[in-house]
Amino acid sequence: MSRFTGGDHLKPEDGLKYYIHQTMMVNELSGGHGAYKISNAEKAASGPSFGPIQYDIGGNDKGQQLLERIAREAIDSKGNRFISDNEIKQMQIHLYKPFNKMSAEDKQVYQNLKPKLNQALASETGISLINRDYVKVLNKKTDKVNEIISNIQNPENKKFLQSDIQAQVFIADIRNQYGKKVNEALVEFLSQSKEDNGVRLPGGRQVKVEGKLDMEDLKNFRMNTAYGVNHPADARRRDKHIEDVTAPTREKPRTQTDKFHALVQGLLNDKDGSFAEQVLAENREVVDAFNAKVQERMEQERQQTAAREISVQQNPAERELGGRSFG
């Protein structure tokens, strides 16, 4: 099974587009494999699918159009088409519906055509057309996420979404997995705060923002969709993949050693005392506690010194021996 190559040109420097691509490779494909074959979703009410974003030809017009173009243009080494015009008509009649709406005849046609469809999809023409289509699709997905965020009316939510790649990829993933109603609910949800009543999702569940909008709220949104309720493990899998893929975009927690080295380096480079001033201001409680400890230690030493002096004055013999007691 060939690995999908349509996103090999992307790098982390490409930002959101790169991270959406990486997420598609694990959420829609199996580690980048499975784009150049026809398959069926096991957990959702969808039809046969293909491509890096798993076009559902059971109801996706663009996926149907791309598949038909590949069927018409893909040829074998002898120049013969894998799929005839008559077989394309059979596709249109029998395959463009969800599996749960297929008759026994529909399913039989699917099984008969599946090997030929796989040959066409994995052909040089099939790979080329799928890869070229993906570049356009990825651009549209990125633009749509940016458009949604730009229209958020809640300033605090907008700031969070603009700064968090994980949240942006989540929006793209929801758009890829769900239909119009769920995505409209998500757009409404993204502008809400804890004071709002939340949104009602298809399936009847109500979901609302708890506290400040963050990734936990977004994950909770997915888990309350009908798919999240019926297939919680797979819903969590998708969110875990997004979290892992976007991990490099988040600042790693610094260890105490890292903080100490940064502090020392900052003090060494502090030419005008501004860094030391900043450190003191940011750590006032620590500094005060340290000063109190120093004062306590100095007082203990003062008392010990005074006690020794009194002891020596009271014992002349000890004084002559250098202040030590051997008795």
Sequence and secondary structure as in RCSB ss.txt:
>XXXX:A:sequence
MSRFTGGDHLKPEDGLKYYIHQTMMVNELSGGHGAYKISNAEKAASGPSFGPIQYDIGGNDKGQQLLERIAREAI
DSKGNRFISDNEIKQMQIHLYKPFNKMSAEDKQVYQNLKPKLNQALASETGISLINRDYVKVLNKKTDKVNEIIS
NIQNPENKKFLQSDIQAQVFIADIRNQYGKKVNEALVEFLSQSKEDNGVRLPGGRQVKVEGKLDMEDLKNFRMNT
AYGVNHPADARRRDKHIEDVTAPTREKPRTQTDKFHALVQGLLNDKDGSFAEQVLAENREVVDAFNAKVQERMEQ
ERQQTAAREISVQQNPAERELGGRSFG
>XXXX:A:secstr
  B  TTTT  GGGTHHHHHHHHHHHHTSBTTB TTS EE SSSS  EEETTTTEETTT HHHHHHHHHHHHH B
 TTS BSS HHHHHHHHHHTSS GGG  HHHHHHHHHHHHHHHHHHTSHHHHHHHHHHHHHHHHHHHHHHHHHHH
T   HHHHHHHHH HHHHHHHHHHHHHS HHHHHHHHHHHT  TTS  EE TTS EE   SS  HHHHHHHHHTS
HHHHH HHHHHHHHHHHHHHTGGGS     HHHHHHHHHHHHHT SSSHHHHHHHHHTHHHHHHHHHHHHHHHHH
HHHHHHHHHHHHHH HHHHHTTS    
